[in-house]
Structures are given as C-alpha cells and as structure tokens.
C-alpha cells in the first residue's frame, strides 16, 4: 500500500482564480480515485493503464480446464472483454457466445460530436500559462490544429445491468502522436474520458454520470479509447443516449489533470439497454459463519490516527447476506454482513469483506469450481470496490446453466490475514500506526477457510 503526497497545483501559477484550481484539484482527485479503485493497494501501476480493463486484459480468458462441458476461466470480468476488438477475439478463439450476444444487442449508433480547441475553452489563458510554466511553447494552431480533423466512431458497447464498458475509435492521421512514452522531440498526446452525461432517448434533460476511460491501442491511423461506468444508473430497456467528454492532453505539460488539455472532444452515441435484463430471478440467502478468524484491519475510523492491526474475532454470530444475480455476461455474487455480535465495528466488517483478489493480500479470498472435485479457480472481480461488500463474478453463462446445475457450482471463502510484514513475523495482536507520508507494506498472509458454499442455480 502506498500513501502519496498531495500535489499542490497552487504552487504552479500565481494570481490564478481559485475556481480554476478547484477544477484542477477535482480532476486530480478523480484520477487518484480511478487509480485507487483498481490498484487495490497492490502498488502503483503504469500510467497508461489508467482504466482497469486494459490492466486486466491479459487475464481476460485464461482457459484452464473443462468441467461438465463448461470452459473454466480465471479472473473473468465482462468489462475487460472489450479490451480486444471483435476480430481479435475471433482470431484468438476468445469469444464467449453469450457475451457476444449481449454486445450485439446493444447495437450502438454514432451521434453528434464537437471539438473545442484550447483558445475557445474556459480559462484558456490560464491553460496556456501553464504550458509556459512547464517550459512548453504557447498553444499554436500550427502545432495542434490537426485535432480538429479527428473523427470519433463508437465500436462496441457492453451493458449487462451492472457492468458497462465501451470502445471508441478516434480516426486521425496523427495516431502515432499517442505513442507512450515519447522520448524524442515529437508531440506526446494523452486522451482521457473526463466527464459524461446520459438521458433516455426522448427525455428532455440529462443526468451526470461518473465515467472513466483512456487509451487502449493506437496505430498510424488512429487511437482506441476504452471506457467504463461504475454501477451505471441506466434503465433496463429502451435506447440510451450517452455523451462523453474526452480531454486531449499535451502530456509534456500534464498527462492526467486538466491543466494539460489542448482540446476537448464531446461525442454522443446511443445504445440499446435490452441486455441488462437478467436471465433468471435473483436468489438471496443468509450464510451463517462459525468459529473464529484473525482479521487484518485497515482502520481509518479516526482519520487523524489511522492504524492497521490483527484481531482475532468470533464469527459465531456473524451472518452474511448472499445475493446471486444471473446476468447475460456471468453470475454476480455479492456478500454483505447482515448480523454481527455486540461490539463489532465497521472496520471489522470492512476487513472481513475486503476483496483479496489473488490470495496474496489480507481480506476475503473467493474461488469457484464446478463439481465437487477439481481445481479451485479465482473468481473475477469488478474494477472498483466498495467498503463493506465483496462482489465476485463467475464466468458461467445462461447457455451453460443446465450443465452447471447438474454438477453443482461451489464457492470457497477464505479469510487471509498478515503473518509477516516486510519479511518480519507479526503476531495475532500486531498493531502499527500508519502515520503520514509514503510507506511500503509487503504482507505474507495465511488463509483460514470460512465456508464452502453451493450456489443456487436456476
């Protein structure tokens, strides 16, 4: 885990309106939130992998075995599915028919777009001043006018009621300007999806939506943008109109925050929300735990005195709520804490359900298998997480339900806690103050099996 020092943009340009700095801080904080949401404190990852789908693309469909005629896959996440084009998926044998059907049903269509260059943006003088402050030449049409000719095209949309991702192609003869990192003297451009708004087709007003996205591929003829909306507030049917605001940045000024923006591309496309309809009625079950377990707790209940510690707790009065939703793109299982014993605290709930994705960190580690024998595989996770819940995704699709039900689908819940920190053993009653500044936490963990659960299947 890393704690980063805060970048103070107010030190860069004197006598600048506070409203501009507030916008910059919001942009920076949004970038930090995106990084925090998918890095899961496992270390800072490369900047170009800003959006989670690109980072996880290599894990998209790791085929390991076949059980009951069902292809087993590690670390599956439908949002990451669009990290490769349809042609690439077909060529490499990575297509999943049920997911392809969901993508096809979205039937996206391009709408209007506008490109606004820096001189016409709000606070244009301040943005240009920032260029000079970073030792870069002032904005000129000769250098950046080519951006006016960019033509966006919506490629694919995937919406299953919980996950939403899209890919957009920006057609331009300057695709190689998006090369990263640029060590020569040429232009180095970054593109990030900064803002979004949507409306149901036919509605008058629009609704803001939290969207993120960045570059997934580029070549001499253009660049591909992949985006995601966390927990999209879209309807379950009908066509939806989504507008995204893509900031094209001079990365030699700033590749993340809005102070590097040279132009803004505002692009609208529509899609059909039909694939959001669930394949079966959701199932809700109470799962009572028993025994005891050691939790490694990341406790920020007092933000002025954050701390981490191990604590052994009784699980005899702890009940988990299990919600299973059967979607076109996979089975989503959500665990929350329903009942706890007296004296239980919110940090304990967060520690118990902290998503431990690969079993090498503290928190709950969930695996699945089909049938009572065979290899346990890692479930998939969403690219973001909320405290107090653990959401996992099983790569089992409607066309496979009958076979899966015949064999049985099982989850194994394991709680991992720290036994060593940075190579030094730590005890069950270990505690440390997190304090201020950066620190490196490298845990060795041990697992404690909480339960093996057979999931209900439709």
C-alpha positions in Angstrom: 0.0 0.0 0.0 1.2 3.5 -0.8 0.2 6.8 0.5 1.1 9.6 -1.9 1.9 13.2 -1.0 -0.6 15.6 -2.4 0.4 17.6 -5.5 -0.2 21.3 -4.8 -1.1 22.9 -8.1 -1.5 26.2 -6.4 2.3 26.5 -6.4 2.5 26.5 -10.2 0.9 29.8 -11.4 0.5 32.8 -9.2 -2.6 35.0 -9.2 -4.9 32.4 -10.7 -8.6 32.2 -9.8 -9.5 29.7 -7.1 -12.2 28.3 -9.3 -9.7 27.1 -11.8 -7.6 25.4 -9.1 -10.7 23.8 -7.7 -11.4 22.3 -11.1 -7.8 21.1 -11.3 -8.0 19.5 -7.9 -11.2 17.8 -8.8 -9.6 16.4 -11.9 -6.5 15.2 -10.0 -8.7 13.6 -7.3 -10.8 11.9 -9.9 -7.6 10.4 -11.4 -6.5 9.3 -7.9 -9.8 7.7 -7.3 -9.6 5.8 -10.5 -6.1 4.6 -9.6 -7.2 3.6 -6.1 -10.3 1.9 -7.3 -8.5 -0.7 -9.4 -4.9 -0.9 -7.9 -6.3 -2.2 -4.6 -3.2 -1.0 -2.8 -1.0 -3.6 -4.5 1.3 -1.0 -5.8 1.3 1.8 -8.3 0.7 0.6 -11.9 1.8 2.2 -15.2 0.0 5.4 -16.0 -1.0 4.2 -19.5 -3.1 1.5 -17.8 -5.3 4.1 -16.2 -8.5 2.2 -16.8 -8.8 -1.3 -15.3 -9.9 -3.1 -18.4 -6.5 -2.6 -20.1 -4.6 -3.7 -17.0 -6.6 -6.9 -16.7 -6.7 -7.7 -20.4 -4.1 -10.4 -20.1 -6.3 -12.2 -17.7 -9.4 -11.9 -19.8 -10.0 -15.5 -20.6 -7.3 -17.7 -19.1 -8.6 -21.2 -20.0 -7.5 -23.8 -17.6 -9.9 -26.8 -17.9 -13.3 -28.1 -18.9 -15.8 -29.3 -16.3 -19.3 -30.6 -17.3 -18.7 -29.2 -20.8 -18.2 -25.7 -19.4 -15.0 -23.8 -20.2 -13.4 -22.7 -16.9 -11.8 -19.3 -16.8 -9.7 -17.5 -14.2 -10.2 -13.8 -13.3 -13.0 -13.2 -15.7 -14.5 -9.7 -15.8 -17.0 -8.7 -18.5 -15.8 -5.1 -18.5 -12.4 -6.3 -19.7 -14.0 -8.2 -22.6 -13.8 -5.2 -24.9 -10.0 -4.8 -24.4 -9.7 -6.6 -27.7 -11.7 -6.0 -30.9 -14.2 -8.5 -32.1 -11.9 -9.5 -34.9 -9.1 -10.1 -32.4 -11.3 -12.1 -30.1 -12.4 -14.3 -33.1 -8.9 -14.8 -34.4 -7.6 -15.9 -31.0 -10.6 -18.1 -30.1 -11.6 -15.9 -27.1 -15.2 -15.3 -28.0 -18.0 -16.2 -25.5 -21.3 -16.6 -27.3 -23.5 -15.2 -24.5 -21.3 -12.2 -24.1 -21.1 -11.6 -27.8 -24.9 -11.7 -27.9 -25.1 -9.0 -25.2 -22.7 -6.8 -27.2 -24.7 -7.3 -30.4 -28.0 -6.4 -28.7 -26.5 -3.0 -27.6 -26.5 -2.0 -31.3 -24.6 1.3 -30.8 -25.0 4.2 -33.2 -22.9 7.3 -33.6 -24.4 10.7 -32.9 -23.1 14.3 -33.0 -19.7 15.4 -31.9 -17.8 18.7 -31.4 -14.1 19.5 -31.0 -13.2 22.6 -29.0 -9.6 23.8 -29.2 -7.8 25.4 -26.3 -8.3 29.1 -27.3 -12.1 28.5 -27.1 -12.0 26.6 -23.8 -12.9 28.3 -20.4 -9.7 29.6 -18.7 -7.8 29.4 -22.0 -5.3 32.0 -20.8 -4.6 30.1 -17.7 -4.2 26.8 -19.5 -1.7 28.4 -21.9 0.1 30.0 -18.9 0.5 26.5 -17.5 2.1 25.4 -20.8 4.7 28.2 -20.4 5.2 27.4 -16.7 6.1 23.8 -17.7 8.7 25.0 -20.3 6.5 24.2 -23.3 5.7 26.6 -26.2 2.5 28.5 -26.2 -0.5 26.9 -28.0 -0.5 27.4 -31.7 -2.9 26.3 -34.4 0.1 25.1 -36.5 1.1 22.6 -33.8 -2.3 21.4 -32.6 -4.8 22.3 -35.4 -4.8 18.6 -36.6 -7.0 17.7 -33.7 -9.9 19.5 -35.4 -9.9 16.7 -38.0 -10.4 13.8 -35.5 -13.5 11.7 -36.3 -14.9 9.5 -33.5 -16.7 6.2 -34.1 -18.4 4.0 -31.5 -17.2 0.5 -31.9 -18.8 -1.7 -29.2 -20.9 -1.3 -26.1 -21.4 -3.9 -23.4 -24.1 -3.4 -20.8 -25.4 -6.1 -18.5 -27.2 -4.1 -15.9 -24.2 -4.0 -13.6 -21.2 -3.6 -15.9 -20.9 -1.0 -18.6 -18.0 -0.6 -21.0 -17.5 0.9 -24.4 -14.8 1.3 -27.0 -14.4 4.4 -29.3 -12.1 4.8 -32.2 -10.7 8.2 -32.9 -9.7 8.3 -36.6 -6.7 10.6 -37.2 -3.5 10.6 -39.3 -1.7 11.5 -36.1 -2.2 8.3 -34.3 1.5 7.9 -33.5 1.4 11.1 -31.5 -0.4 9.0 -28.9 2.7 6.8 -28.5 3.9 6.4 -24.9 6.4 7.3 -23.6 7.7 9.7 -26.2 11.5 10.1 -25.7 12.0 12.1 -28.9 11.0 15.7 -29.6 7.7 14.9 -31.2 4.2 15.5 -29.8 3.1 13.2 -27.0 -0.7 13.2 -26.6 -2.8 11.6 -23.9 -6.6 11.1 -24.1 -8.8 10.6 -21.0 -12.6 10.4 -20.7 -13.2 13.2 -18.1 -17.0 13.6 -17.9 -20.2 12.1 -19.0 -24.0 12.6 -19.1 -26.9 10.5 -20.3 -30.6 10.5 -21.0 -33.2 8.0 -22.1 -33.9 8.7 -25.7 -36.7 11.2 -25.9 -36.0 12.7 -22.5 -35.5 16.5 -22.3 -32.9 16.7 -19.5 -29.7 14.9 -18.9 -28.1 13.2 -15.9 -24.4 13.3 -15.0 -22.6 10.0 -14.8 -19.2 9.0 -13.4 -17.3 7.7 -16.4 -13.6 6.9 -16.8 -11.5 5.8 -19.7 -8.3 6.1 -21.6 -6.2 4.8 -24.5 -6.1 1.0 -25.1 -4.4 0.9 -28.5 -3.1 3.2 -31.2 -1.6 3.0 -34.7 -0.8 5.4 -37.5 -4.4 5.7 -38.4 -5.9 6.5 -35.0 -6.4 5.6 -31.4 -8.9 3.4 -29.5 -10.4 4.7 -26.3 -11.9 2.3 -23.7 -14.2 3.5 -21.1 -16.2 2.2 -18.1 -19.1 3.5 -16.0 -19.1 2.1 -12.5 -22.6 0.9 -11.3 -24.3 2.6 -14.3 -27.7 4.2 -13.5 -29.2 3.3 -16.8 -32.7 1.8 -17.4 -33.1 -1.9 -18.1 -34.7 -1.4 -21.5 -35.0 1.1 -24.4 -32.3 3.2 -26.0 -30.0 5.4 -24.0 -28.1 8.4 -25.3 -24.6 8.8 -23.7 -22.3 11.8 -24.2 -18.7 11.5 -23.2 -16.2 14.4 -22.9 -12.7 13.4 -23.9 -9.8 15.7 -22.9 -6.9 15.5 -25.3 -3.8 16.5 -23.3 -0.3 17.6 -24.1 1.4 15.0 -21.9 4.6 17.1 -21.8 2.6 19.6 -19.8 0.4 17.2 -17.8 -0.8 13.7 -18.8 -3.5 13.3 -16.1 -5.0 16.6 -14.8 -7.0 19.1 -16.9 -4.1 21.6 -16.9 -2.6 19.7 -19.8 -5.8 19.8 -22.0 -5.2 21.1 -25.6 -8.7 20.3 -26.9 -12.0 18.6 -25.9 -13.9 16.1 -27.9 -17.6 15.8 -26.9 -19.1 12.8 -28.5 -22.7 11.4 -28.3 -23.7 7.8 -29.1 -26.8 5.7 -28.4 -27.2 2.1 -27.4 -30.0 -0.4 -26.5 -30.2 -1.4 -22.9 -32.0 -4.7 -23.6 -29.1 -6.9 -22.4 -29.5 -5.5 -18.9 -32.5 -7.8 -18.4 -31.4 -10.6 -16.0 -31.5 -14.2 -17.2 -33.3 -15.5 -14.0 -34.8 -14.3 -10.8 -32.1 -13.3 -8.2 -31.5 -15.5 -5.2 -30.9 -14.1 -1.7 -29.6 -16.5 1.0 -28.3 -16.0 4.6 -25.0 -17.7 5.3 -24.1 -18.1 9.0 -20.4 -18.3 9.9 -18.9 -20.0 12.9 -15.7 -20.4 14.8 -13.2 -17.6 14.8 -10.7 -15.9 12.5 -7.9 -13.4 12.6 -8.6 -10.3 10.6 -6.1 -7.8 9.4 -7.8 -4.4 9.8 -7.1 -1.2 8.0 -8.7 1.2 10.4 -9.4 4.8 9.4 -12.2 5.4 11.8 -10.1 8.2 13.2 -8.6 9.9 10.1 -6.1 11.7 12.2 -4.8 8.4 13.6 -5.1 5.6 11.0 -3.8 2.3 12.0 -3.5 -1.4 11.0 -3.8 -4.3 13.3 -4.5 -8.0 13.6 -7.5 -9.0 15.7 -9.0 -12.5 16.4 -12.8 -12.3 16.3 -15.6 -14.8 16.9 -17.7 -15.5 13.9 -20.4 -17.4 15.7 -22.9 -14.5 15.5 -21.8 -13.3 12.1 -24.3 -13.8 9.2 -23.5 -12.9 5.6 -26.1 -11.9 3.1 -25.5 -13.6 -0.2 -27.2 -12.1 -3.3 -26.8 -14.0 -6.6 -27.8 -12.4 -9.9 -27.8 -14.3 -13.1 -26.8 -11.9 -15.9 -26.1 -12.4 -19.6 -22.4 -11.9 -19.0 -21.9 -14.0 -15.9 -23.2 -14.7 -12.4 -22.6 -11.9 -9.9 -22.4 -12.8 -6.2 -22.5 -10.1 -3.6 -21.7 -10.6 0.1 -22.5 -8.1 2.8 -22.6 -8.5 6.6 -26.2 -8.9 7.8 -25.7 -9.7 11.5 -22.8 -9.2 13.9 -22.2 -9.7 17.6 -22.1 -7.0 20.2 -19.0 -4.8 20.0 -18.5 -5.4 16.3 -17.2 -2.4 14.4 -17.3 -1.1 10.9 -13.6 -1.5 10.3 -14.1 -5.2 11.2 -16.8 -5.5 8.5 -14.5 -3.8 6.0 -11.6 -6.1 6.9 -13.7 -9.3 6.7 -15.1 -8.5 3.2 -12.0 -6.7 1.8 -11.7 -8.2 -1.7 -8.4 -10.2 -1.8 -8.3 -10.9 -5.5 -5.5 -13.4 -5.8 -5.0 -14.7 -2.3 -1.7 -12.9 -1.6 -3.2 -10.0 0.4 -5.4 -9.7 3.5 -9.2 -10.0 3.3 -11.6 -12.4 1.8 -10.3 -14.7 -1.0 -13.1 -16.4 -3.0 -12.6 -19.2 -5.5 -15.0 -21.3 -7.5 -15.3 -24.7 -9.2 -17.9 -26.8 -10.9 -18.5 -30.2 -9.4 -17.3 -31.5 -6.0 -13.8 -32.3 -7.3 -11.3 -30.5 -9.4 -9.2 -27.3 -9.3 -10.3 -24.2 -7.4 -10.1 -21.2 -9.7 -10.0 -17.5 -9.0 -13.3 -15.7 -9.4 -13.5 -12.4 -11.3 -13.9 -9.0 -9.6 -15.3 -5.7 -10.6 -12.7 -3.0 -11.4 -13.8 -0.9 -8.4 -14.9 -1.9 -4.9 -17.0 -0.6 -2.1 -16.2 -1.0 1.6 -18.4 -3.4 3.4 -19.2 -5.7 0.5 -17.4 -8.2 -1.8 -18.7 -8.7 -5.3 -17.4 -11.5 -7.4 -18.2 -12.7 -11.0 -18.4 -16.3 -12.2 -17.9 -17.0 -15.9 -21.0 -19.1 -16.1 -23.5 -18.0 -18.7 -27.2 -18.7 -19.5 -26.4 -21.3 -22.1 -24.4 -23.2 -19.5 -26.8 -23.2 -16.6 -28.3 -26.6 -17.2 -24.8 -28.3 -17.2 -23.6 -26.3 -14.2 -26.7 -27.1 -12.2 -26.3 -30.8 -12.9 -22.7 -30.8 -11.5 -23.1 -28.1 -8.8 -21.4 -24.7 -8.6 -19.3 -24.2 -5.4 -17.6 -21.2 -3.8 -14.8 -21.4 -1.2 -14.5 -18.4 1.1 -11.1 -18.0 2.7 -10.1 -15.2 5.1 -6.4 -14.2 4.8 -4.5 -12.3 7.5 -1.0 -11.0 7.8 1.6 -13.2 9.4 4.7 -11.2 8.3 5.3 -7.6 7.2 8.2 -6.7 5.0 9.8 -10.0 5.9 9.4 -9.7 9.6 6.9 -12.0 11.5 3.9 -10.3 13.1 1.7 -11.8 15.8 -2.1 -12.1 16.1 -2.1 -9.0 18.3 0.1 -6.9 16.0 -0.6 -3.2 15.5 1.0 -0.3 13.8 0.2 3.4 13.2 0.0 4.3 9.5 1.1 7.9 10.1 1.8 10.3 7.3 3.8 10.0 4.1 4.6 7.0 1.9 5.2 3.6 3.2 5.6 0.1 1.7 3.5 -2.8 3.1 4.5 -6.2 1.8 2.4 -8.8 3.7 2.9 -12.5 3.9 -0.6 -14.0 4.6 -2.2 -17.2 5.9 -5.6 -18.3 4.9 -8.5 -19.6 7.1 -11.3 -21.3 5.4 -14.7 -19.7 6.3 -17.1 -21.8 4.3 -17.6 -23.9 1.1 -21.0 -22.9 -0.4 -23.1 -24.5 -3.2 -24.7 -21.7 -5.2 -28.3 -21.9 -6.2 -28.7 -22.3 -9.9 -31.8 -21.5 -12.0 
